[in-house]
């Protein structure tokens, strides 16, 4: 059961993380410089740090909800077994949450993400387009967009959780049943 709970915890964590496409290496140096300037105008580091902080706060509740839901929906467990399994989740959750928090707090994480994202943008936009985007992010409406981005991200995360979690929960239930088949 312990391995099962850990596997489900990992699945829930991965489901909550944003997905980024793999960037092609070797972007034009001019484009790379332009993307870095755009990211500065976008306050990319600050916004990523805020996003990771929000993820860190939301993760324990999301994992608890999903894991308890899977346990409660398991027809092979009686009430006592369900209670024991939920107790194990509650006991393990702080340690798992701390591990995920440590990952999200790693100061090299944002650098690594930006290093991967620069060529992604550089390969999909021309230098002129990147400069236009930078000008937008430096404009009053662009500044406003960046100022309200944390609010939009938090509300978007809540919407994502509300829409995705029932679907992920069903998938996890199906996986749990599949894993427990003889």
VOBA-834184 format. One record per residue: x, y, z of N, C-alpha, C in turn; residue in three letters. Coordinates in steps of 0.2 Angstrom, whole numbers, padded with zeros to 4 digits, always signed. Layout:
// VOBA-834184
XYZXYZXYZALA ...
// end
This chain:
// VOBA-834184
+0004-0006+0000+0000+0000+0000+0004+0006+0000UNK +0010+0006+0004+0014+0012+0004+0017+0014-0003UNK +0019+0009-0007+0022+0010-0014+0016+0013-0018UNK +0010+0011-0017+0004+0013-0021+0003+0020-0019UNK +0003+0022-0013+0002+0029-0010+0007+0033-0013UNK +0013+0031-0013+0018+0035-0016+0018+0036-0023UNK +0016+0031-0027+0015+0032-0034+0009+0037-0036UNK +0004+0036-0032-0002+0041-0033+0000+0048-0031UNK +0004+0049-0026+0006+0055-0024+0010+0058-0030UNK +0015+0054-0032+0019+0057-0038+0015+0059-0044UNK +0010+0054-0045+0005+0056-0051+0001+0062-0050UNK -0001+0063-0044-0005+0070-0042+0000+0076-0043UNK +0006+0075-0041+0011+0080-0041+0012+0082-0049UNK +0013+0077-0053+0015+0078-0060+0009+0081-0063UNK +0003+0079-0062-0003+0082-0065-0004+0089-0063UNK -0001+0091-0058-0002+0098-0056+0003+0103-0059UNK +0008+0100-0061+0014+0104-0063+0012+0107-0070UNK +0014+0113-0072+0014+0115-0079+0018+0111-0084UNK +0015+0110-0090+0019+0106-0095+0022+0111-0100UNK +0029+0110-0101+0033+0114-0105+0035+0110-0111UNK +0035+0112-0117+0038+0109-0123+0045+0109-0122UNK +0048+0104-0125+0056+0104-0125+0058+0109-0130UNK +0063+0113-0128+0065+0118-0133+0071+0115-0137UNK +0072+0118-0143+0077+0116-0147+0083+0120-0145UNK +0089+0117-0144+0095+0121-0143+0098+0125-0149UNK +0102+0129-0147+0106+0132-0153+0103+0138-0156UNK +0099+0142-0152+0095+0148-0155+0100+0153-0157UNK +0098+0158-0161+0102+0163-0163+0104+0168-0157UNK +0110+0170-0157+0112+0174-0151+0108+0181-0151UNK +0106+0184-0156+0102+0190-0156+0095+0188-0153UNK +0092+0183-0155+0086+0181-0153+0086+0179-0146UNK +0091+0176-0144+0092+0174-0136+0093+0180-0132UNK +0096+0185-0134+0097+0191-0131+0090+0195-0131UNK +0086+0195-0136+0080+0198-0136+0075+0194-0132UNK +0075+0188-0132+0071+0184-0127+0072+0186-0120UNK +0079+0186-0118+0081+0187-0111+0078+0194-0109UNK +0079+0199-0114+0076+0206-0113+0068+0206-0112UNK +0065+0202-0116+0058+0201-0115+0056+0198-0108UNK +0060+0193-0106+0058+0190-0100+0059+0194-0094UNK +0064+0199-0095+0065+0204-0090+0059+0209-0090UNK +0057+0211-0095+0051+0215-0096+0045+0212-0093UNK +0045+0205-0094+0039+0201-0091+0040+0200-0084UNK +0045+0201-0081+0047+0199-0074+0046+0192-0073UNK +0049+0188-0078+0048+0181-0078+0050+0177-0072UNK +0056+0179-0069+0058+0176-0063+0054+0177-0057UNK +0052+0183-0056+0047+0185-0051+0040+0181-0052UNK +0038+0181-0058+0031+0178-0059+0032+0170-0058UNK +0038+0167-0060+0039+0160-0059+0039+0158-0052UNK +0043+0163-0048+0043+0161-0041+0037+0162-0037UNK +0032+0167-0040+0026+0167-0037+0021+0161-0039UNK +0022+0159-0045+0018+0153-0047+0021+0147-0043UNK +0027+0146-0042+0029+0140-0038+0027+0140-0031UNK +0027+0146-0028+0024+0147-0021+0017+0145-0021UNK +0013+0147-0026+0006+0145-0026+0005+0138-0027UNK +0010+0135-0031+0009+0128-0032+0011+0124-0025UNK +0016+0127-0022+0018+0124-0015+0012+0124-0010UNK +0009+0129-0010+0003+0130-0005-0003+0125-0007UNK -0004+0125-0014-0010+0121-0016-0008+0113-0016UNK -0002+0111-0017-0001+0104-0018-0003+0100-0012UNK -0002+0101-0006-0004+0097-0001-0012+0095-0001UNK -0016+0100-0002-0023+0100-0002-0025+0095-0008UNK -0022+0097-0014-0023+0093-0020-0022+0086-0019UNK -0016+0085-0016-0014+0078-0016-0018+0074-0011UNK -0020+0077-0005-0024+0074+0000-0031+0073-0003UNK -0034+0077-0007-0040+0076-0010-0040+0070-0015UNK -0035+0070-0019-0035+0065-0024-0034+0058-0020UNK -0029+0058-0016-0027+0051-0012-0033+0049-0008UNK -0036+0053-0004-0042+0051+0000-0048+0049-0005UNK -0049+0052-0010-0054+0050-0015-0053+0043-0018UNK -0047+0042-0019-0045+0035-0022-0046+0030-0017UNK -0044+0031-0011-0045+0027-0005-0052+0025-0004UNK -0056+0031-0003-0063+0030-0002-0067+0027-0007UNK -0065+0027-0013-0068+0024-0019-0066+0017-0020UNK -0061+0014-0017-0059+0008-0018-0063+0003-0015UNK -0067-0001-0019-0072-0006-0016-0069-0012-0013UNK -0062-0013-0014-0059-0019-0010-0057-0017-0003UNK -0057-0011-0001-0056-0009+0006-0062-0009+0010UNK -0062-0011+0016-0067-0010+0021-0066-0004+0024UNK -0071-0002+0028-0071+0005+0032-0064+0005+0036UNK -0062+0000+0039-0056+0000+0044-0050+0001+0039UNK -0050-0002+0034-0044-0002+0030-0043+0005+0026UNK -0049+0008+0025-0049+0015+0022-0047+0020+0027UNK -0049+0019+0033-0047+0023+0039-0040+0023+0040UNK -0037+0017+0040-0030+0016+0040-0026+0019+0035UNK -0028+0018+0029-0025+0021+0023-0025+0028+0023UNK -0031+0031+0025-0031+0039+0025-0026+0041+0031UNK -0026+0037+0036-0021+0039+0041-0014+0039+0039UNK -0012+0034+0035-0006+0034+0032-0004+0040+0027UNK -0009+0041+0023-0009+0047+0019-0007+0053+0023UNK -0011+0054+0028-0011+0060+0032-0004+0060+0036UNK -0001+0055+0037+0005+0054+0041+0011+0056+0035UNK +0010+0053+0029+0015+0054+0024+0015+0061+0021UNK +0009+0064+0021+0008+0070+0017+0013+0076+0019UNK +0014+0077+0025+0019+0083+0027+0026+0081+0024UNK +0028+0075+0024+0035+0074+0021+0035+0074+0014UNK +0030+0072+0011+0029+0072+0003+0029+0080+0001UNK +0025+0083+0005+0024+0090+0003+0030+0094+0004UNK +0034+0093+0009+0040+0096+0011+0045+0094+0005UNK +0045+0088+0003+0050+0086-0003+0048+0090-0009UNK +0042+0091-0011+0039+0094-0017+0041+0102-0016UNK +0040+0104-0009+0042+0111-0008+0049+0113-0009UNK +0053+0108-0007+0060+0109-0008+0062+0109-0015UNK +0059+0105-0019+0060+0105-0026+0058+0112-0029UNK +0052+0114-0027+0050+0121-0030+0054+0127-0027UNK +0057+0126-0021+0061+0131-0019+0068+0131-0021UNK +0070+0126-0025+0077+0126-0027+0079+0132-0031UNK +0084+0136-0029+0085+0142-0033+0087+0141-0040UNK +0090+0135-0041+0092+0134-0048+0086+0132-0053UNK +0080+0130-0050+0074+0128-0054+0072+0134-0059UNK +0072+0140-0057+0069+0145-0061+0075+0146-0067UNK +0081+0146-0065+0086+0147-0070+0086+0141-0075UNK +0085+0135-0073+0085+0130-0078+0079+0130-0082UNK +0073+0132-0079+0067+0133-0083+0068+0139-0089UNK +0071+0144-0087+0072+0150-0091+0077+0148-0097UNK +0082+0144-0095+0087+0142-0099+0084+0138-0105UNK +0079+0134-0103+0075+0129-0108+0070+0133-0112UNK +0067+0138-0109+0062+0142-0112+0065+0147-0117UNK +0071+0150-0116+0073+0155-0120+0074+0152-0128UNK +0077+0147-0129+0077+0144-0136+0070+0142-0138UNK +0065+0141-0134+0059+0139-0136+0056+0145-0139UNK +0056+0151-0136+0053+0157-0139+0057+0159-0145UNK +0064+0159-0144+0068+0161-0150+0067+0157-0156UNK +0065+0151-0156+0064+0147-0161+0057+0148-0164UNK +0052+0151-0160+0045+0152-0163+0044+0159-0165UNK +0048+0164-0163+0047+0171-0164+0053+0174-0168UNK +0052+0178-0172+0058+0182-0175+0060+0187-0170UNK +0066+0189-0171+0069+0195-0167+0064+0201-0166UNK +0062+0203-0172+0057+0208-0173+0051+0207-0169UNK +0048+0201-0169+0042+0200-0165+0044+0200-0157UNK +0049+0197-0156+0051+0197-0149+0052+0204-0146UNK +0055+0209-0150+0055+0216-0148+0048+0219-0148UNK +0044+0217-0152+0037+0220-0151+0034+0217-0145UNK +0035+0211-0143+0032+0208-0137+0035+0212-0131UNK +0041+0213-0131+0045+0217-0126+0042+0224-0125UNK +0041+0227-0131+0038+0234-0130+0031+0233-0127UNK +0027+0228-0129+0021+0227-0126+0021+0227-0118UNK +0026+0222-0116+0026+0221-0109+0029+0227-0105UNK +0032+0232-0109+0034+0238-0106+0029+0244-0106UNK +0024+0242-0110+0018+0247-0110+0014+0247-0104UNK +0010+0252-0103+0005+0252-0097+0001+0246-0097UNK -0002+0244-0103-0007+0238-0102-0002+0232-0101UNK +0004+0232-0104+0008+0226-0103+0010+0225-0095UNK +0012+0231-0092+0013+0232-0085+0007+0229-0081UNK +0001+0231-0083-0005+0229-0079-0006+0222-0080UNK -0005+0219-0086-0005+0212-0087+0000+0208-0082UNK +0006+0211-0082+0011+0208-0077+0009+0208-0070UNK +0006+0214-0068+0004+0215-0061-0002+0211-0059UNK -0006+0209-0064-0012+0205-0062-0011+0198-0063UNK -0005+0196-0066-0003+0189-0068-0004+0184-0062UNK -0001+0186-0056-0002+0182-0050-0009+0180-0049UNK -0013+0185-0049-0020+0184-0048-0024+0180-0053UNK -0022+0181-0059-0024+0177-0064-0022+0170-0064UNK -0016+0169-0062-0013+0162-0061-0016+0159-0055UNK -0017+0162-0050-0021+0159-0044-0028+0157-0046UNK -0031+0161-0049-0038+0160-0051-0038+0154-0057UNK -0034+0155-0061-0033+0150-0066-0031+0143-0063UNK -0027+0143-0058-0025+0136-0055-0032+0133-0051UNK -0036+0138-0048-0042+0135-0045-0047+0133-0050UNK -0047+0136-0056-0051+0134-0062-0049+0127-0064UNK -0042+0127-0065-0039+0120-0067-0040+0115-0063UNK -0040+0116-0056-0041+0111-0051-0048+0109-0051UNK -0053+0113-0052-0060+0112-0052-0062+0108-0058UNK -0059+0109-0064-0060+0106-0070-0056+0099-0070UNK -0050+0099-0069-0045+0094-0070-0046+0088-0064UNK -0047+0090-0058-0046+0085-0053-0051+0080-0053UNK -0058+0081-0055-0062+0076-0055-0060+0071-0061UNK -0057+0073-0066-0055+0069-0072-0049+0065-0069UNK -0044+0069-0066-0038+0065-0064-0040+0060-0058UNK -0045+0062-0054-0047+0057-0049-0050+0051-0052UNK -0054+0052-0057-0057+0046-0060-0051+0041-0063UNK -0046+0045-0067-0041+0041-0069-0037+0038-0064UNK -0036+0041-0058-0032+0038-0053-0036+0032-0050UNK -0042+0032-0050-0046+0027-0047-0046+0021-0052UNK -0046+0022-0058-0045+0017-0063-0038+0014-0063UNK -0033+0018-0062-0026+0015-0061-0026+0011-0055UNK -0029+0013-0049-0029+0010-0043-0032+0003-0044UNK -0037+0003-0047-0041-0004-0048-0037-0008-0053UNK -0034-0005-0058-0029-0009-0062-0023-0012-0058UNK -0020-0008-0054-0014-0010-0051-0016-0016-0046UNK -0022-0016-0043-0024-0021-0038-0027-0027-0041UNK -0028-0027-0047-0030-0034-0051-0025-0039-0050UNK -0027-0045-0049-0022-0051-0048-0018-0052-0054UNK 
// end
